[in-house]
């Protein structure tokens, strides 16, 4: 199908307007990225099912995003369809000490809702600028806790549009990864089990952790969060700082002077700047310590 035919086919499925030639810098926390051919925002799971069926049948490339907090989009952009699970997938259904939430639910909002209900466990997530679907898929975490600890069930949409349910026992959660990366399906909703606590404790803990983040992380600049996975028994930020790389700059991208594992957009940074900075830091840290840092961030789109 040509571009006009694709737009017509997508518009026939989706109730929200399909955007074309979309600058992805508006949809990533790094504020970096070229244009995507199409941006589609399904209104509900039935539309997502129909969309996946169409894209799979026509062999059209596609990418699912939430808040765009853990991706680096190429300067050349993304060919095909970007599917954004945002506000339409941000519902929460509370029942005693458990919650089922949509994949587009932002972690800070979910953590605050839990705290308001006197449920504890998600305080660590209040400062993670990601959505629930992506956070569970990569087992996002902070301060010694991670999302996989709380998952009881995940409901997915397979690429052929069929629904599938996985219990926690069927999912392997690892450090900043999970077996969900090998499942050909999109996370739609996640059920979590929390613990009874008190509103006062949870709200206080959230405030404490947010203040800690503010002191130690460059929240005043666009970033993707942590760039590298921590190597066994060490911290990527510590190794970067020991190699004297804080402040290292390529183009508009720089290693934060506040935290070595945060690469910031100083203004007008390109994806190439960030990619080159990642590779330079990897090489210098290896030369200094003999340790190869593995990126946590995903590079998507057309990288040469």
N, C-alpha and C positions, 0 to 999 in steps of 0.2 A: 504493500500500500504506500502511496505517496503521502506527503505531509498533510494535505487537505483531507485525504481519506482517513488517516489516523486520527486527526482531530475530530472528525465526524463520528468515528467509531467510539472514541473515548467519551465524547459528549453524550452519546446515546446511552451510555452505561451510568454516568455519574450525574448526580443532581447539582453538584457545585461546579462552577465554570472551570474548564481545564486551561491552565496557563501555558503559554509557549515562549521559548527563548528566555527562560527564567534565570536571572543572575543568582547563582547559588550562594554568593557572599551574603545574601540576605537571609539565608536559611542555615547558616553554620555559625557556631559560637566564635570561630576564628575570624569571621567576616572575610573569608577568602574563598575564591572559586569562580570558574567560568560559568557559562550558561548551560542549562539543561534544556533538551529539546522540549520536554513536556513536564509539567508538575500537576499531579492528580491527587486530590484529597477525597478519598471515599467517605461518604456520610455515615456508613454503618457496615457491618460485616457482610451483608448480602452484596453490597456494591463492591467490596474488596474481593469477594469470591468471583463475581462476574469479571472484574478487571484482571485478576490473575489468570482466569480461564482464557481470556482473549490474548493476553500477552504471551502466555505459554503456547497457545495454539499457533500464533503468528510468529513465534520465535523472536519477539521484540525484547531487547535488553531492558532491564528495569532495576531499580534500587529502592529499598525502603529506608526512610529516615524518620527520626522523631524530632529531637531538638537540634540535631546536627552537631553534637558536642564531642564526638570522638572520631571525626572524619576530616581528612584533608582532601578537598575537591580540586582536581587539576585545573590549571589555568585554561585548558582547552575545553573544560566543561564535561558534561555527561551526555552521552548519546542514549537515546531511548527515553523511558518514562521514570521520573522520580515519584515515588508514592510516599506521601507524607501522612503519617498517622498522628494527627494533632488533637485539636479540641474535640473532634467527633469521637475520638477514642480515649477520652479523658474521664470517663465515668468512674464512680466508686460505689460498691455495694457492701455495706458493713453488716456483720452478723456476729454479735458477742465479741470474741477476741480474734476474729478473722476478717479479711477484706478481699474482695475480688475487684480488681481495677483494670481499666483499659490500658493497652500498650502505650497510648499516647499520654498517660498521666505523668505529670512532671514529679520527680522524686521529692523536691522540697515541699510541694503542696501536699503530697501523700504523707510525708513525715509529720507535717503540721496537723493534718486531719487526725492522724493517729494520736498525737500528743494531746490534742483537744479532747479526745475521747478517753484519755487516761490509759492508753495502750503504749507499751514501750517496746523498743527493739529497733526502730527505724531512725532514731535520733541522728545516727551517723550519716544518713542520706540527705539531711536537710541542706547541705551545702554542695551536693553533686548536681550540676546543671544538665541532667539528662532525663530522658523519659523512661518509663518503667520497662517497656519492651526491650529496648537496647541494653538497659542496665542489667536485666536478668540474663539476657543472652551472653553478655560478656562478664557476668558475675562481678559487677562493679562493687567497689567497697572503699572503706576509709576507716581509719582509727581502729583497726583490728576486727571489723565486721564486714560482711559481704552479703549481697542480696540472696544468694543461693541458700543461706541458712534458714530463710523464712518461707521459701516456696513450698507449697503443698501440691499445687496443680497448675499446669499451663495449658491454655486452649489456643490452638493454632489453626491457621488456614493453609492447607497444602497448596502447592503450585497449580494443581488441577482444580482448585476451588472447593475441595472437600474439607470438612472440619475434622480435627484430630485433637485428642486430649492425651497429655502425658502427665503421669503422677511424678512426684519428686523422686521416687525410687527408680524411675526410668531415665533420669537425667543425671549426668555426671558433671558436677560443678568443680572447677579447678580455679587456680589463681588467675583472675582476669580472663577466664575462658569457660566454656561449657560445651557439652556435647550437642547443644542446640545449633552450633555452627555447621554440624554435619547433617542436620535435618532439613529437608527441602520443604520448608513451611515458614509462614510468617507468624510471629507471636501476636495474638489478638488481645488476650486477657490473661491475667496472672492472679492466682489465689495465694495469699500469704497468711501465715499464722503468727500472731503477735502474743505478747504477754500482758497480763493485767498489771497496772502500775498506778501512777498518779499523774494528773495533769501538771502539777507543780514540778515534779521531778523531771518529766520529759521536756517541758518547755525550758526549764533551767539548763538542762543538758544541751538542748539545741542551741541556746544562746551562747553557752560556753564554747561549743565546737565552732560556731559561726565566727566568734571573736578570734578563736585560734586560727581559723582559715584566713581571716582578714589580716592578722599579723604576719602570717607565713607565706601567703600566696598573693600574686599580683592581680588582684581582682579588678583593678582599675583599667586593665588592658584586655582586649580580646585574646582568648586562648582556647585550647581544647581540653584543658585540664592536664593531667600527667601525660607526657609524650612517650616515655619508656616504661616497660614493666620493671619492677624491682627484681634484680637477680637474687638467687638464693642467699639468704642470710646477709643481705646488704640492701642499700637503697640507691636507686639510680641518681637521685638528686645529690646524695653525698659524694658519689663517685665523680659526677660532673663538676661539683664545686671543688673537690680535691685536685682535679685536673686544671683548675683555675680558668674555667670556662664561663663563669657568670658574666653576663654582659656581652658575650660574643655575638656579633651581629653580621648578618648577610642580607643585603637589601633592606627591606622593611621588617624583617623578622629578627628577633634577638632572644638569647637565653636570658630569662629573668634574673635580675640581680638579687631578687628576694628569695627565689626558689629555683634551683638548678634544673628541675625536671619540668618546668613550665616554660614554653617558648611563646613569646608574645608578639602580637601584631602591633608594631609601633605606628602604623598608619600606611596604608597602601601596599602592604606586604603581598607578595605573590606566592602561589603554591610552590613554585620553583625555589624561591628563597627559603621556604620552610624545609623542603625536601633536601636542599643542599646543606642547610644547617643541621638537620638530623644526621646526615651522612658524615659531616665534619665532626660533630660531637661524638658519634660512634667511633670514628677512627682515632680521635685524640684520647678518648677514654680507654680504648683498647691499647694504645701505645703506652698510656700511663699505668694501667692496672692489669692488662691482659684479659679483661672482661669485655665481652661483646654485648652491648645493650640491645635488647629486642624492643622495637616500637610497639606501643599499645595502641596508638592511633592507626586507623585504617586509611590508606590512600585509595581514593576512588576516582573514576573518570579516566581520561586519556593521558597517561604519563608516558613520555617517550622512553 
